[in-house]
């Protein structure tokens, strides 16, 4: 979506006990202003001198908010980092929704609200680009495989604005064509494969104990309607219902079990040996990238799986992504659905373990395999004879200083 909204002071039953932060309090901001009726945007309706708008989602969640504007910037990983004056250099006037009500998952989710990041004029990256705060009209999301949650927040990856940071990538960045000029970032799916024997990587090279099956596709149906969108805001992955029968048949042939969404017990080894789903997407450029060498077995290339388009993008969705573990029941449940009547959604579980570049400026979506583990960028070195922690090549952290006691 392209809306950004979160609960504000006065929002009733909006899940403050579940969210990482208290409700936003407009009274504490000198730059806050509620939009008047002459300023309503994006189809908002004027009521009581405010601009009200709402959004409902397929799985049943919804919210209502009034439109406001404030200076907005993205802070660091904690309160101390957010207070860094350098972050404020990137602040821009930004319209968002002050939520007055929430329903469904918005109440119980860990995140405070939602930030729309589609190719739309009203999103934060576009506003930052227009204000020349970032060099390019693009952003990247890198989701690591995080199993735990905490009300204090979870360091589950990295978001990069205005460029590409490949320090955490373990494979080259391969670009698919974004077939939509605006709105959702949309890829054209050309093939879907099941790789028996599992495996984490998107490669056409077959290891011992593996073999690949190609699912018959109706390309027109699979890419119909809105197309196949890459959407981090959708937790699971949804593909066209016409694939269901063929996928279930191949799944049973490989696993000797019926495909279902019932929970079942798995050891770590059994989980890793479940089939890996390989999705072939139309390349942004069908020619080989000379910087990546001559081999078509480069991770991220379709390679010999489709000799007619060896430089298409290949995305691997291993069972560690699409099988969701419940610590309550100790069961795994598949979150790969074949229910769409038009197009499909490659959700957060498909892009997990990848650095994904959403490049509106050049009309492409890039994929690179990655740990997305920012902690790995921390290393210990010595500065002026003292041991300190470094983050990448940018910052040096000295010894901590107590700035506030527990009683304060």
GIGI-V547374 format. One record per pair of residues at least 12 apart in sequence whose C-alpha atoms are under 7 Angstrom apart, sorted by the first residue. I is the first residue (numbers start at 1). GAP is how many residues later the second one is. D is the distance in whole Angstrom. If there is no record, write none. Layout:
i gap d
I GAP D
I GAP D
This chain:
i gap d
1 115 5
1 116 6
1 117 6
2 114 4
2 115 6
2 116 5
2 118 6
2 120 7
2 121 6
3 112 6
3 113 5
4 92 5
4 93 6
4 110 5
4 111 4
4 112 5
5 91 5
5 92 4
5 93 6
5 94 6
5 108 6
5 109 6
5 110 7
6 91 6
6 92 6
6 93 5
6 106 6
6 107 4
6 108 6
7 16 5
7 17 6
7 91 6
7 92 4
7 93 6
7 106 7
8 15 5
8 16 4
8 17 6
8 90 5
8 91 6
8 92 7
9 14 5
9 15 6
9 16 5
10 90 7
11 88 6
11 89 4
11 90 6
12 88 7
12 89 6
14 87 6
14 88 5
14 93 5
15 92 4
15 93 6
18 90 6
18 91 6
18 92 6
18 133 7
19 90 7
19 91 5
19 92 6
19 93 5
19 132 6
20 90 6
20 91 6
20 92 6
20 131 5
20 132 6
20 133 6
21 91 7
31 39 6
31 40 6
32 37 6
32 38 5
33 35 6
33 36 5
33 37 6
34 33 6
34 34 4
34 35 6
35 15 6
35 16 6
35 32 6
35 33 5
35 34 7
36 13 6
36 14 5
36 15 7
37 12 6
37 13 6
37 14 6
50 16 6
51 15 5
51 16 5
52 13 6
52 14 4
52 15 6
53 12 6
53 13 6
60 44 6
61 42 5
61 43 4
61 44 6
61 45 7
62 40 6
62 41 5
62 42 7
63 36 7
63 38 6
63 39 4
63 40 6
64 35 6
64 36 6
64 37 5
64 38 7
65 32 5
65 33 5
65 34 4
65 35 5
66 31 5
66 32 5
66 33 7
67 28 7
67 29 6
67 30 5
67 31 6
68 27 6
68 28 6
68 29 6
68 30 7
69 24 6
69 25 5
69 26 4
69 27 6
70 23 5
70 24 6
70 25 7
71 20 6
71 21 5
71 22 4
71 23 6
72 19 5
72 20 6
72 21 6
72 22 6
73 14 7
73 15 6
73 17 6
73 18 4
73 19 7
75 12 6
90 43 6
92 36 6
110 41 7
118 65 5
118 66 5
118 67 7
119 63 5
119 64 5
119 65 6
119 66 7
119 241 6
120 62 6
120 63 6
125 12 7
125 13 7
125 36 7
134 27 7
134 28 5
135 27 5
136 26 5
136 27 6
136 225 7
137 25 6
137 222 7
137 223 6
137 224 5
138 23 6
138 24 5
138 25 6
138 220 6
138 221 4
138 222 6
138 223 6
139 21 5
139 22 4
139 23 6
139 24 6
139 218 6
139 219 5
139 220 7
140 19 6
140 20 5
140 21 7
140 24 7
140 215 7
140 216 5
140 217 4
140 218 6
141 17 6
141 18 5
141 19 7
141 214 6
141 215 5
141 216 7
142 15 5
142 16 5
142 17 6
142 211 7
142 212 6
142 213 4
142 214 6
142 230 5
143 13 6
143 14 5
143 15 7
143 209 5
143 210 6
143 211 6
143 229 6
144 12 6
144 13 5
144 208 6
144 209 5
144 227 6
144 228 5
144 229 6
145 207 6
145 208 6
157 215 5
157 216 6
157 217 7
158 214 6
158 216 7
168 202 6
168 203 6
168 204 6
169 186 7
169 199 6
169 200 6
169 201 4
169 202 7
170 199 6
170 200 5
171 128 6
171 197 5
171 198 5
172 196 6
173 193 6
173 194 5
173 195 5
174 126 6
174 139 6
174 192 5
174 193 5
174 194 6
175 108 6
175 109 6
175 138 7
175 189 6
175 190 5
175 191 4
175 192 6
176 105 6
176 106 6
176 107 4
176 108 5
176 137 6
176 188 6
176 189 5
176 190 6
177 105 6
177 106 5
177 107 4
177 186 6
177 187 5
177 188 6
178 185 5
178 186 4
178 187 6
181 182 7
184 45 6
185 44 6
185 45 6
186 41 6
186 42 6
186 43 4
186 44 6
187 41 6
187 42 6
187 94 6
188 35 6
188 40 7
188 93 6
188 94 6
189 34 7
189 90 7
189 91 6
189 92 5
189 93 6
190 29 7
190 90 6
190 91 6
190 92 7
191 26 7
191 88 6
191 89 5
192 22 6
192 23 6
192 86 6
192 87 5
192 88 6
193 19 7
193 20 6
193 21 4
193 22 6
193 84 6
193 85 5
193 86 7
194 18 6
194 19 5
194 20 6
194 81 6
194 82 6
194 83 5
194 84 6
195 15 7
195 16 6
195 17 4
195 18 6
195 80 5
195 81 5
195 82 6
196 14 5
196 15 5
196 16 6
196 58 6
196 78 7
196 79 5
196 80 7
197 12 6
197 13 5
197 76 5
197 77 6
197 78 6
198 74 6
198 75 5
198 76 5
198 77 5
198 78 5
198 120 7
199 73 7
199 77 6
199 119 7
200 116 7
200 118 6
201 98 7
201 115 6
202 76 7
202 97 5
202 98 5
202 112 6
202 113 6
202 114 5
203 94 6
203 95 7
203 96 5
203 97 6
203 98 7
203 99 7
204 93 6
204 98 6
204 99 6
204 100 6
204 101 6
205 92 6
215 31 6
215 32 7
217 26 7
221 121 6
221 122 7
222 18 5
222 120 7
222 121 5
222 122 7
223 120 5
224 118 5
224 119 5
225 117 5
225 118 6
226 117 6
227 116 4
227 117 6
228 115 5
228 116 4
228 117 5
228 118 7
229 115 6
229 116 5
229 117 6
230 115 6
230 116 5
230 117 6
231 114 7
231 115 6
231 116 5
231 117 7
232 115 5
232 116 5
233 115 7
234 113 5
234 114 6
235 112 5
235 113 5
235 114 6
236 99 6
236 100 6
236 111 5
236 112 6
236 113 6
237 98 7
237 99 5
237 100 6
237 108 6
237 109 5
237 110 5
237 112 7
237 113 7
238 98 6
238 99 5
238 100 6
238 101 7
238 102 7
238 106 5
238 107 5
238 108 7
239 98 6
239 99 5
239 100 6
239 101 6
239 104 7
239 105 5
239 106 6
240 98 5
240 99 6
240 100 4
240 101 6
240 102 6
240 103 6
240 104 6
241 97 5
241 98 5
241 99 5
241 100 6
243 95 7
244 94 5
261 72 6
261 73 5
262 71 6
263 68 5
263 69 5
263 70 5
264 67 5
264 68 5
264 69 7
265 65 7
265 66 5
265 67 6
266 66 7
271 48 6
271 49 7
272 47 6
272 48 7
274 45 6
275 43 7
275 44 7
276 40 7
276 41 6
276 42 4
276 43 6
277 39 6
277 40 5
277 41 6
278 36 6
278 37 6
278 38 5
278 39 6
279 35 6
279 36 5
279 37 7
280 22 7
280 32 7
280 33 6
280 34 5
280 35 7
281 31 6
281 32 5
281 33 6
282 30 5
282 31 6
283 28 7
283 29 4
283 30 6
284 80 6
286 25 6
286 26 7
287 24 7
288 23 6
296 14 6
300 13 6
300 14 5
300 15 6
301 12 5
301 13 5
302 12 5
317 33 6
321 28 5
321 29 7
321 31 7
322 12 6
322 13 5
322 14 6
322 27 6
323 12 6
353 16 6
353 17 5
353 18 6
353 19 7
354 13 6
354 14 5
354 15 4
354 16 5
355 12 6
355 13 5
355 14 6
355 15 6
355 17 7
356 12 7
377 14 6
377 15 5
378 12 5
378 13 5
378 14 7
379 12 7
